[in-house]
Amino acid sequence: MCSSDLGNGRIEASYKVTVPVDAPSSQPYWLVLPRNEEVFSVAPSPFVGNAVDPALVTARVPLTLLDGQVQLPAESHRDVVYSYTDRIYGEREQPLAVVPAIGVWVEPAVSVYPAGTKVTRLIRVRVQSNLAGPQSGTVRLQLPTGWVSVPAEHAISFKTKDEEFSVRFEVTSPATPLNGTSETIPYTAVVESGGKKFSMGYTVINYPHVDTRYWFQPATAKLLRLNVRLAPGLKVGCIMGSGDDVAVALQQLGVNVTQLGPDDVAYGNLKQYNVIKIGRAHV
């Protein structure tokens, strides 16, 4: 807290703000609870209905205005933001946000395995440091019984903030038969560092016309086992949709997949394909 007779001048005050160790990530309040299809569940909160969450830190400036011999109290409130200069857009402001000390992402979102045989797929995990100092730790996959990861874990080390590592695991499915047509198994990538575990990644929403926001997502993906037999010589043409991941899944099963563009659809020989898949779909 500081006070001064401002007059026609200017005063500045500096404060050191420490983030609590148990501070939650700055997830938008409507994304904290799991989404139920197209419905966003929201926990009771005084700011439900607001476009954004309240600022993490707010500056309060009490003022005393002098009107002759009369003192008029006043108060000004401002959200604390990070200000910087963009070479294209000029001066910009970014809300303060709490992010994990280590961000974790796993790819692909779905790995497809034919049931009844051992099959190996490559899983990639990206890890990023959000701390200024050096860090070290290990990365591993939390897999169900019967699934094997090679190696079992990767050692990682960071020297500075924003440094990123990408590690790969070979994940092999069990050869056991499958009861039913399919089995979906979620798994998580976990980083252990400094006695803590990290398994959260995020997407940065950053456009010139909106404030920067973070969408936090667990570093979780799926292992999909299918009881499937492929027809010999099967050829599939795919007209891709937004967020389409079926073509990758079919290729993992060994299907001959061709992605079709506008010219292929207008002038190509579509009779060569046994199936044409159109639009977006998910596995």
C-alpha positions as protocol buffer text, in pm:
chain_id: "A"
residue {
  index: 1
  type: MET
  ca { x: 0 y: 0 z: 0 }
}
residue {
  index: 2
  type: CYS
  ca { x: 132 y: 346 z: -82 }
}
residue {
  index: 3
  type: SER
  ca { x: -7 y: 698 z: -54 }
}
residue {
  index: 4
  type: SER
  ca { x: 94 y: 1032 z: -202 }
}
residue {
  index: 5
  type: ASP
  ca { x: -27 y: 1378 z: -292 }
}
residue {
  index: 6
  type: LEU
  ca { x: -61 y: 1320 z: -665 }
}
residue {
  index: 7
  type: GLY
  ca { x: -114 y: 1680 z: -767 }
}
residue {
  index: 8
  type: ASN
  ca { x: -43 y: 1703 z: -1138 }
}
residue {
  index: 9
  type: GLY
  ca { x: 222 y: 1433 z: -1126 }
}
residue {
  index: 10
  type: ARG
  ca { x: 233 y: 1056 z: -1132 }
}
residue {
  index: 11
  type: ILE
  ca { x: 318 y: 790 z: -879 }
}
residue {
  index: 12
  type: GLU
  ca { x: 409 y: 424 z: -927 }
}
residue {
  index: 13
  type: ALA
  ca { x: 404 y: 133 z: -685 }
}
residue {
  index: 14
  type: SER
  ca { x: 546 y: -217 z: -732 }
}
residue {
  index: 15
  type: TYR
  ca { x: 415 y: -533 z: -568 }
}
residue {
  index: 16
  type: LYS
  ca { x: 536 y: -891 z: -569 }
}
residue {
  index: 17
  type: VAL
  ca { x: 249 y: -1137 z: -606 }
}
residue {
  index: 18
  type: THR
  ca { x: 303 y: -1506 z: -528 }
}
residue {
  index: 19
  type: VAL
  ca { x: 73 y: -1771 z: -675 }
}
residue {
  index: 20
  type: PRO
  ca { x: -52 y: -2014 z: -405 }
}
residue {
  index: 21
  type: VAL
  ca { x: 78 y: -2368 z: -451 }
}
residue {
  index: 22
  type: ASP
  ca { x: -281 y: -2500 z: -454 }
}
residue {
  index: 23
  type: ALA
  ca { x: -413 y: -2242 z: -703 }
}
residue {
  index: 24
  type: PRO
  ca { x: -629 y: -2413 z: -968 }
}
residue {
  index: 25
  type: SER
  ca { x: -557 y: -2368 z: -1338 }
}
residue {
  index: 26
  type: SER
  ca { x: -741 y: -2081 z: -1505 }
}
residue {
  index: 27
  type: GLN
  ca { x: -1004 y: -2299 z: -1670 }
}
residue {
  index: 28
  type: PRO
  ca { x: -1316 y: -2112 z: -1790 }
}
residue {
  index: 29
  type: TYR
  ca { x: -1586 y: -2177 z: -1530 }
}
residue {
  index: 30
  type: TRP
  ca { x: -1820 y: -2344 z: -1780 }
}
residue {
  index: 31
  type: LEU
  ca { x: -1551 y: -2603 z: -1864 }
}
residue {
  index: 32
  type: VAL
  ca { x: -1454 y: -2706 z: -1509 }
}
residue {
  index: 33
  type: LEU
  ca { x: -1716 y: -2984 z: -1490 }
}
residue {
  index: 34
  type: PRO
  ca { x: -1727 y: -3260 z: -1754 }
}
residue {
  index: 35
  type: ARG
  ca { x: -1928 y: -3180 z: -2063 }
}
residue {
  index: 36
  type: ASN
  ca { x: -2238 y: -3395 z: -2120 }
}
residue {
  index: 37
  type: GLU
  ca { x: -2267 y: -3417 z: -2500 }
}
residue {
  index: 38
  type: GLU
  ca { x: -2374 y: -3063 z: -2599 }
}
residue {
  index: 39
  type: VAL
  ca { x: -2462 y: -2952 z: -2245 }
}
residue {
  index: 40
  type: PHE
  ca { x: -2212 y: -2759 z: -2030 }
}
residue {
  index: 41
  type: SER
  ca { x: -2273 y: -2819 z: -1660 }
}
residue {
  index: 42
  type: VAL
  ca { x: -2177 y: -2530 z: -1432 }
}
residue {
  index: 43
  type: ALA
  ca { x: -2114 y: -2544 z: -1058 }
}
residue {
  index: 44
  type: PRO
  ca { x: -2287 y: -2277 z: -845 }
}
residue {
  index: 45
  type: SER
  ca { x: -2084 y: -1957 z: -855 }
}
residue {
  index: 46
  type: PRO
  ca { x: -2149 y: -1583 z: -810 }
}
residue {
  index: 47
  type: PHE
  ca { x: -2022 y: -1507 z: -1161 }
}
residue {
  index: 48
  type: VAL
  ca { x: -2224 y: -1767 z: -1356 }
}
residue {
  index: 49
  type: GLY
  ca { x: -2356 y: -1596 z: -1665 }
}
residue {
  index: 50
  type: ASN
  ca { x: -2055 y: -1371 z: -1706 }
}
residue {
  index: 51
  type: ALA
  ca { x: -1873 y: -1387 z: -2037 }
}
residue {
  index: 52
  type: VAL
  ca { x: -1539 y: -1457 z: -1866 }
}
residue {
  index: 53
  type: ASP
  ca { x: -1405 y: -1545 z: -1524 }
}
residue {
  index: 54
  type: PRO
  ca { x: -1312 y: -1256 z: -1292 }
}
residue {
  index: 55
  type: ALA
  ca { x: -952 y: -1135 z: -1302 }
}
residue {
  index: 56
  type: LEU
  ca { x: -706 y: -1319 z: -1079 }
}
residue {
  index: 57
  type: VAL
  ca { x: -563 y: -995 z: -941 }
}
residue {
  index: 58
  type: THR
  ca { x: -737 y: -658 z: -915 }
}
residue {
  index: 59
  type: ALA
  ca { x: -579 y: -325 z: -826 }
}
residue {
  index: 60
  type: ARG
  ca { x: -780 y: -104 z: -590 }
}
residue {
  index: 61
  type: VAL
  ca { x: -686 y: 263 z: -575 }
}
residue {
  index: 62
  type: PRO
  ca { x: -861 y: 470 z: -305 }
}
residue {
  index: 63
  type: LEU
  ca { x: -861 y: 841 z: -386 }
}
residue {
  index: 64
  type: THR
  ca { x: -945 y: 1159 z: -202 }
}
residue {
  index: 65
  type: LEU
  ca { x: -1064 y: 1443 z: -425 }
}
residue {
  index: 66
  type: LEU
  ca { x: -1037 y: 1797 z: -290 }
}
residue {
  index: 67
  type: ASP
  ca { x: -1310 y: 2046 z: -373 }
}
residue {
  index: 68
  type: GLY
  ca { x: -1204 y: 2354 z: -186 }
}
residue {
  index: 69
  type: GLN
  ca { x: -1219 y: 2253 z: 180 }
}
residue {
  index: 70
  type: VAL
  ca { x: -1437 y: 1949 z: 108 }
}
residue {
  index: 71
  type: GLN
  ca { x: -1280 y: 1604 z: 76 }
}
residue {
  index: 72
  type: LEU
  ca { x: -1459 y: 1364 z: -157 }
}
residue {
  index: 73
  type: PRO
  ca { x: -1364 y: 994 z: -124 }
}
residue {
  index: 74
  type: ALA
  ca { x: -1347 y: 788 z: -443 }
}
residue {
  index: 75
  type: GLU
  ca { x: -1210 y: 454 z: -551 }
}
residue {
  index: 76
  type: SER
  ca { x: -1085 y: 310 z: -879 }
}
residue {
  index: 77
  type: HIS
  ca { x: -1063 y: -60 z: -969 }
}
residue {
  index: 78
  type: ARG
  ca { x: -857 y: -209 z: -1251 }
}
residue {
  index: 79
  type: ASP
  ca { x: -785 y: -569 z: -1350 }
}
residue {
  index: 80
  type: VAL
  ca { x: -414 y: -649 z: -1342 }
}
residue {
  index: 81
  type: VAL
  ca { x: -300 y: -757 z: -1689 }
}
residue {
  index: 82
  type: TYR
  ca { x: 23 y: -830 z: -1871 }
}
residue {
  index: 83
  type: SER
  ca { x: 100 y: -553 z: -2122 }
}
residue {
  index: 84
  type: TYR
  ca { x: 328 y: -605 z: -2419 }
}
residue {
  index: 85
  type: THR
  ca { x: 393 y: -467 z: -2767 }
}
residue {
  index: 86
  type: ASP
  ca { x: 313 y: -666 z: -3079 }
}
residue {
  index: 87
  type: ARG
  ca { x: 501 y: -558 z: -3391 }
}
residue {
  index: 88
  type: ILE
  ca { x: 180 y: -574 z: -3596 }
}
residue {
  index: 89
  type: TYR
  ca { x: -102 y: -488 z: -3357 }
}
residue {
  index: 90
  type: GLY
  ca { x: 85 y: -251 z: -3128 }
}
residue {
  index: 91
  type: GLU
  ca { x: 16 y: -242 z: -2755 }
}
residue {
  index: 92
  type: ARG
  ca { x: -166 y: -551 z: -2632 }
}
residue {
  index: 93
  type: GLU
  ca { x: -297 y: -668 z: -2295 }
}
residue {
  index: 94
  type: GLN
  ca { x: -327 y: -1026 z: -2176 }
}
residue {
  index: 95
  type: PRO
  ca { x: -517 y: -1145 z: -1866 }
}
residue {
  index: 96
  type: LEU
  ca { x: -312 y: -1319 z: -1599 }
}
residue {
  index: 97
  type: ALA
  ca { x: -357 y: -1697 z: -1594 }
}
residue {
  index: 98
  type: VAL
  ca { x: -245 y: -1988 z: -1377 }
}
residue {
  index: 99
  type: VAL
  ca { x: -102 y: -2280 z: -1577 }
}
residue {
  index: 100
  type: PRO
  ca { x: 59 y: -2606 z: -1459 }
}
residue {
  index: 101
  type: ALA
  ca { x: 432 y: -2593 z: -1391 }
}
residue {
  index: 102
  type: ILE
  ca { x: 462 y: -2864 z: -1659 }
}
residue {
  index: 103
  type: GLY
  ca { x: 219 y: -2901 z: -1948 }
}
residue {
  index: 104
  type: VAL
  ca { x: 156 y: -3249 z: -2092 }
}
residue {
  index: 105
  type: TRP
  ca { x: -1 y: -3351 z: -2425 }
}
residue {
  index: 106
  type: VAL
  ca { x: -47 y: -3701 z: -2572 }
}
residue {
  index: 107
  type: GLU
  ca { x: -101 y: -3797 z: -2939 }
}
residue {
  index: 108
  type: PRO
  ca { x: -283 y: -3943 z: -3120 }
}
residue {
  index: 109
  type: ALA
  ca { x: -619 y: -3898 z: -2949 }
}
residue {
  index: 110
  type: VAL
  ca { x: -718 y: -4254 z: -3051 }
}
residue {
  index: 111
  type: SER
  ca { x: -499 y: -4553 z: -3134 }
}
residue {
  index: 112
  type: VAL
  ca { x: -679 y: -4843 z: -3302 }
}
residue {
  index: 113
  type: TYR
  ca { x: -580 y: -5208 z: -3253 }
}
residue {
  index: 114
  type: PRO
  ca { x: -729 y: -5523 z: -3407 }
}
residue {
  index: 115
  type: ALA
  ca { x: -826 y: -5765 z: -3131 }
}
residue {
  index: 116
  type: GLY
  ca { x: -680 y: -6113 z: -3090 }
}
residue {
  index: 117
  type: THR
  ca { x: -320 y: -6031 z: -3185 }
}
residue {
  index: 118
  type: LYS
  ca { x: -32 y: -5826 z: -3050 }
}
residue {
  index: 119
  type: VAL
  ca { x: 4 y: -5500 z: -3239 }
}
residue {
  index: 120
  type: THR
  ca { x: 242 y: -5212 z: -3164 }
}
residue {
  index: 121
  type: ARG
  ca { x: 162 y: -4843 z: -3216 }
}
residue {
  index: 122
  type: LEU
  ca { x: 371 y: -4531 z: -3157 }
}
residue {
  index: 123
  type: ILE
  ca { x: 242 y: -4288 z: -2891 }
}
residue {
  index: 124
  type: ARG
  ca { x: 393 y: -3939 z: -2867 }
}
residue {
  index: 125
  type: VAL
  ca { x: 397 y: -3726 z: -2551 }
}
residue {
  index: 126
  type: ARG
  ca { x: 489 y: -3358 z: -2556 }
}
residue {
  index: 127
  type: VAL
  ca { x: 608 y: -3195 z: -2235 }
}
residue {
  index: 128
  type: GLN
  ca { x: 665 y: -2823 z: -2177 }
}
residue {
  index: 129
  type: SER
  ca { x: 812 y: -2637 z: -1881 }
}
residue {
  index: 130
  type: ASN
  ca { x: 637 y: -2324 z: -1754 }
}
residue {
  index: 131
  type: LEU
  ca { x: 894 y: -2245 z: -1484 }
}
residue {
  index: 132
  type: ALA
  ca { x: 1197 y: -2019 z: -1523 }
}
residue {
  index: 133
  type: GLY
  ca { x: 1442 y: -2249 z: -1346 }
}
residue {
  index: 134
  type: PRO
  ca { x: 1574 y: -2597 z: -1433 }
}
residue {
  index: 135
  type: GLN
  ca { x: 1351 y: -2902 z: -1384 }
}
residue {
  index: 136
  type: SER
  ca { x: 1390 y: -3274 z: -1427 }
}
residue {
  index: 137
  type: GLY
  ca { x: 1159 y: -3571 z: -1407 }
}
residue {
  index: 138
  type: THR
  ca { x: 1016 y: -3874 z: -1584 }
}
residue {
  index: 139
  type: VAL
  ca { x: 733 y: -3936 z: -1831 }
}
residue {
  index: 140
  type: ARG
  ca { x: 529 y: -4255 z: -1836 }
}
residue {
  index: 141
  type: LEU
  ca { x: 196 y: -4389 z: -1958 }
}
residue {
  index: 142
  type: GLN
  ca { x: -64 y: -4523 z: -1719 }
}
residue {
  index: 143
  type: LEU
  ca { x: -170 y: -4830 z: -1914 }
}
residue {
  index: 144
  type: PRO
  ca { x: -413 y: -5108 z: -1818 }
}
residue {
  index: 145
  type: THR
  ca { x: -299 y: -5459 z: -1730 }
}
residue {
  index: 146
  type: GLY
  ca { x: -178 y: -5656 z: -2032 }
}
residue {
  index: 147
  type: TRP
  ca { x: -60 y: -5352 z: -2231 }
}
residue {
  index: 148
  type: VAL
  ca { x: 315 y: -5297 z: -2263 }
}
residue {
  index: 149
  type: SER
  ca { x: 505 y: -4972 z: -2308 }
}
residue {
  index: 150
  type: VAL
  ca { x: 862 y: -4958 z: -2438 }
}
residue {
  index: 151
  type: PRO
  ca { x: 1036 y: -4789 z: -2272 }
}
residue {
  index: 152
  type: ALA
  ca { x: 847 y: -4797 z: -1943 }
}
residue {
  index: 153
  type: GLU
  ca { x: 942 y: -4431 z: -1886 }
}
residue {
  index: 154
  type: HIS
  ca { x: 1148 y: -4148 z: -2032 }
}
residue {
  index: 155
  type: ALA
  ca { x: 1377 y: -3915 z: -1835 }
}
residue {
  index: 156
  type: ILE
  ca { x: 1340 y: -3544 z: -1915 }
}
residue {
  index: 157
  type: SER
  ca { x: 1519 y: -3226 z: -1804 }
}
residue {
  index: 158
  type: PHE
  ca { x: 1454 y: -2858 z: -1868 }
}
residue {
  index: 159
  type: LYS
  ca { x: 1695 y: -2566 z: -1844 }
}
residue {
  index: 160
  type: THR
  ca { x: 1453 y: -2277 z: -1889 }
}
residue {
  index: 161
  type: LYS
  ca { x: 1091 y: -2170 z: -1932 }
}
residue {
  index: 162
  type: ASP
  ca { x: 900 y: -2267 z: -2250 }
}
residue {
  index: 163
  type: GLU
  ca { x: 1147 y: -2547 z: -2328 }
}
residue {
  index: 164
  type: GLU
  ca { x: 970 y: -2847 z: -2479 }
}
residue {
  index: 165
  type: PHE
  ca { x: 1050 y: -3216 z: -2519 }
}
residue {
  index: 166
  type: SER
  ca { x: 879 y: -3477 z: -2732 }
}
residue {
  index: 167
  type: VAL
  ca { x: 917 y: -3844 z: -2637 }
}
residue {
  index: 168
  type: ARG
  ca { x: 782 y: -4159 z: -2799 }
}
residue {
  index: 169
  type: PHE
  ca { x: 652 y: -4486 z: -2658 }
}
residue {
  index: 170
  type: GLU
  ca { x: 588 y: -4814 z: -2839 }
}
residue {
  index: 171
  type: VAL
  ca { x: 263 y: -4948 z: -2697 }
}
residue {
  index: 172
  type: THR
  ca { x: 172 y: -5311 z: -2764 }
}
residue {
  index: 173
  type: SER
  ca { x: -175 y: -5455 z: -2716 }
}
residue {
  index: 174
  type: PRO
  ca { x: -248 y: -5792 z: -2553 }
}
residue {
  index: 175
  type: ALA
  ca { x: -325 y: -6089 z: -2779 }
}
residue {
  index: 176
  type: THR
  ca { x: -635 y: -6186 z: -2582 }
}
residue {
  index: 177
  type: PRO
  ca { x: -966 y: -6219 z: -2773 }
}
residue {
  index: 178
  type: LEU
  ca { x: -1235 y: -5958 z: -2731 }
}
residue {
  index: 179
  type: ASN
  ca { x: -1586 y: -6019 z: -2606 }
}
residue {
  index: 180
  type: GLY
  ca { x: -1808 y: -5799 z: -2817 }
}
residue {
  index: 181
  type: THR
  ca { x: -1737 y: -5577 z: -3113 }
}
residue {
  index: 182
  type: SER
  ca { x: -1514 y: -5314 z: -2954 }
}
residue {
  index: 183
  type: GLU
  ca { x: -1340 y: -5203 z: -2637 }
}
residue {
  index: 184
  type: THR
  ca { x: -1235 y: -4844 z: -2557 }
}
residue {
  index: 185
  type: ILE
  ca { x: -969 y: -4796 z: -2291 }
}
residue {
  index: 186
  type: PRO
  ca { x: -863 y: -4448 z: -2174 }
}
residue {
  index: 187
  type: TYR
  ca { x: -506 y: -4394 z: -2059 }
}
residue {
  index: 188
  type: THR
  ca { x: -309 y: -4096 z: -1930 }
}
residue {
  index: 189
  type: ALA
  ca { x: 41 y: -3957 z: -1978 }
}
residue {
  index: 190
  type: VAL
  ca { x: 195 y: -3854 z: -1645 }
}
residue {
  index: 191
  type: VAL
  ca { x: 505 y: -3648 z: -1567 }
}
residue {
  index: 192
  type: GLU
  ca { x: 663 y: -3679 z: -1222 }
}
residue {
  index: 193
  type: SER
  ca { x: 889 y: -3390 z: -1121 }
}
residue {
  index: 194
  type: GLY
  ca { x: 987 y: -3242 z: -787 }
}
residue {
  index: 195
  type: GLY
  ca { x: 766 y: -3485 z: -597 }
}
residue {
  index: 196
  type: LYS
  ca { x: 457 y: -3380 z: -792 }
}
residue {
  index: 197
  type: LYS
  ca { x: 258 y: -3534 z: -1077 }
}
residue {
  index: 198
  type: PHE
  ca { x: 145 y: -3345 z: -1386 }
}
residue {
  index: 199
  type: SER
  ca { x: -104 y: -3470 z: -1645 }
}
residue {
  index: 200
  type: MET
  ca { x: -270 y: -3158 z: -1784 }
}
residue {
  index: 201
  type: GLY
  ca { x: -226 y: -2984 z: -2118 }
}
residue {
  index: 202
  type: TYR
  ca { x: -399 y: -2684 z: -2266 }
}
residue {
  index: 203
  type: THR
  ca { x: -493 y: -2506 z: -2585 }
}
residue {
  index: 204
  type: VAL
  ca { x: -418 y: -2133 z: -2609 }
}
residue {
  index: 205
  type: ILE
  ca { x: -705 y: -1934 z: -2763 }
}
residue {
  index: 206
  type: ASN
  ca { x: -534 y: -1623 z: -2899 }
}
residue {
  index: 207
  type: TYR
  ca { x: -679 y: -1396 z: -3167 }
}
residue {
  index: 208
  type: PRO
  ca { x: -634 y: -1021 z: -3225 }
}
residue {
  index: 209
  type: HIS
  ca { x: -999 y: -941 z: -3148 }
}
residue {
  index: 210
  type: VAL
  ca { x: -1027 y: -1135 z: -2817 }
}
residue {
  index: 211
  type: ASP
  ca { x: -831 y: -1170 z: -2494 }
}
residue {
  index: 212
  type: THR
  ca { x: -599 y: -1469 z: -2464 }
}
residue {
  index: 213
  type: ARG
  ca { x: -762 y: -1761 z: -2283 }
}
residue {
  index: 214
  type: TYR
  ca { x: -654 y: -2114 z: -2192 }
}
residue {
  index: 215
  type: TRP
  ca { x: -857 y: -2432 z: -2239 }
}
residue {
  index: 216
  type: PHE
  ca { x: -716 y: -2701 z: -2010 }
}
residue {
  index: 217
  type: GLN
  ca { x: -752 y: -3068 z: -2104 }
}
residue {
  index: 218
  type: PRO
  ca { x: -617 y: -3380 z: -1930 }
}
residue {
  index: 219
  type: ALA
  ca { x: -336 y: -3561 z: -2111 }
}
residue {
  index: 220
  type: THR
  ca { x: -567 y: -3853 z: -2181 }
}
residue {
  index: 221
  type: ALA
  ca { x: -615 y: -4054 z: -2500 }
}
residue {
  index: 222
  type: LYS
  ca { x: -789 y: -4378 z: -2598 }
}
residue {
  index: 223
  type: LEU
  ca { x: -686 y: -4730 z: -2694 }
}
residue {
  index: 224
  type: LEU
  ca { x: -954 y: -4880 z: -2919 }
}
residue {
  index: 225
  type: ARG
  ca { x: -964 y: -5257 z: -2978 }
}
residue {
  index: 226
  type: LEU
  ca { x: -1191 y: -5388 z: -3253 }
}
residue {
  index: 227
  type: ASN
  ca { x: -1311 y: -5729 z: -3362 }
}
residue {
  index: 228
  type: VAL
  ca { x: -1263 y: -5668 z: -3732 }
}
residue {
  index: 229
  type: ARG
  ca { x: -1177 y: -5857 z: -4047 }
}
residue {
  index: 230
  type: LEU
  ca { x: -1074 y: -5671 z: -4359 }
}
residue {
  index: 231
  type: ALA
  ca { x: -1185 y: -5768 z: -4708 }
}
residue {
  index: 232
  type: PRO
  ca { x: -887 y: -5839 z: -4933 }
}
residue {
  index: 233
  type: GLY
  ca { x: -788 y: -5539 z: -5144 }
}
residue {
  index: 234
  type: LEU
  ca { x: -1027 y: -5300 z: -4968 }
}
residue {
  index: 235
  type: LYS
  ca { x: -988 y: -4941 z: -5089 }
}
residue {
  index: 236
  type: VAL
  ca { x: -1154 y: -4646 z: -4917 }
}
residue {
  index: 237
  type: GLY
  ca { x: -1178 y: -4287 z: -5042 }
}
residue {
  index: 238
  type: CYS
  ca { x: -1220 y: -4021 z: -4775 }
}
residue {
  index: 239
  type: ILE
  ca { x: -1366 y: -3673 z: -4820 }
}
residue {
  index: 240
  type: MET
  ca { x: -1239 y: -3524 z: -4498 }
}
residue {
  index: 241
  type: GLY
  ca { x: -1451 y: -3323 z: -4255 }
}
residue {
  index: 242
  type: SER
  ca { x: -1346 y: -3082 z: -3982 }
}
residue {
  index: 243
  type: GLY
  ca { x: -1178 y: -3272 z: -3696 }
}
residue {
  index: 244
  type: ASP
  ca { x: -1206 y: -3597 z: -3893 }
}
residue {
  index: 245
  type: ASP
  ca { x: -1003 y: -3882 z: -3741 }
}
residue {
  index: 246
  type: VAL
  ca { x: -1157 y: -4189 z: -3906 }
}
residue {
  index: 247
  type: ALA
  ca { x: -907 y: -4199 z: -4194 }
}
residue {
  index: 248
  type: VAL
  ca { x: -617 y: -4233 z: -3948 }
}
residue {
  index: 249
  type: ALA
  ca { x: -803 y: -4510 z: -3761 }
}
residue {
  index: 250
  type: LEU
  ca { x: -865 y: -4701 z: -4083 }
}
residue {
  index: 251
  type: GLN
  ca { x: -500 y: -4671 z: -4181 }
}
residue {
  index: 252
  type: GLN
  ca { x: -398 y: -4811 z: -3841 }
}
residue {
  index: 253
  type: LEU
  ca { x: -609 y: -5117 z: -3921 }
}
residue {
  index: 254
  type: GLY
  ca { x: -422 y: -5160 z: -4248 }
}
residue {
  index: 255
  type: VAL
  ca { x: -690 y: -5023 z: -4482 }
}
residue {
  index: 256
  type: ASN
  ca { x: -577 y: -4861 z: -4808 }
}
residue {
  index: 257
  type: VAL
  ca { x: -712 y: -4506 z: -4755 }
}
residue {
  index: 258
  type: THR
  ca { x: -693 y: -4218 z: -5004 }
}
residue {
  index: 259
  type: GLN
  ca { x: -788 y: -3865 z: -4906 }
}
residue {
  index: 260
  type: LEU
  ca { x: -994 y: -3707 z: -5185 }
}
residue {
  index: 261
  type: GLY
  ca { x: -973 y: -3340 z: -5279 }
}
residue {
  index: 262
  type: PRO
  ca { x: -1211 y: -3127 z: -5493 }
}
residue {
  index: 263
  type: ASP
  ca { x: -1050 y: -3233 z: -5823 }
}
residue {
  index: 264
  type: ASP
  ca { x: -1067 y: -3602 z: -5726 }
}
residue {
  index: 265
  type: VAL
  ca { x: -1439 y: -3571 z: -5656 }
}
residue {
  index: 266
  type: ALA
  ca { x: -1512 y: -3370 z: -5972 }
}
residue {
  index: 267
  type: TYR
  ca { x: -1294 y: -3551 z: -6224 }
}
residue {
  index: 268
  type: GLY
  ca { x: -1146 y: -3862 z: -6059 }
}
residue {
  index: 269
  type: ASN
  ca { x: -1239 y: -4227 z: -6102 }
}
residue {
  index: 270
  type: LEU
  ca { x: -1442 y: -4299 z: -5789 }
}
residue {
  index: 271
  type: LYS
  ca { x: -1532 y: -4649 z: -5909 }
}
residue {
  index: 272
  type: GLN
  ca { x: -1189 y: -4771 z: -5798 }
}
residue {
  index: 273
  type: TYR
  ca { x: -1295 y: -4738 z: -5432 }
}
residue {
  index: 274
  type: ASN
  ca { x: -1508 y: -4991 z: -5248 }
}
residue {
  index: 275
  type: VAL
  ca { x: -1630 y: -4722 z: -5005 }
}
residue {
  index: 276
  type: ILE
  ca { x: -1647 y: -4341 z: -5009 }
}
residue {
  index: 277
  type: LYS
  ca { x: -1657 y: -4186 z: -4663 }
}
residue {
  index: 278
  type: ILE
  ca { x: -1792 y: -3830 z: -4660 }
}
residue {
  index: 279
  type: GLY
  ca { x: -1774 y: -3572 z: -4382 }
}
residue {
  index: 280
  type: ARG
  ca { x: -1680 y: -3565 z: -4020 }
}
residue {
  index: 281
  type: ALA
  ca { x: -1691 y: -3868 z: -3794 }
}
residue {
  index: 282
  type: HIS
  ca { x: -1526 y: -3975 z: -3469 }
}
residue {
  index: 283
  type: VAL
  ca { x: -1389 y: -4297 z: -3327 }
}
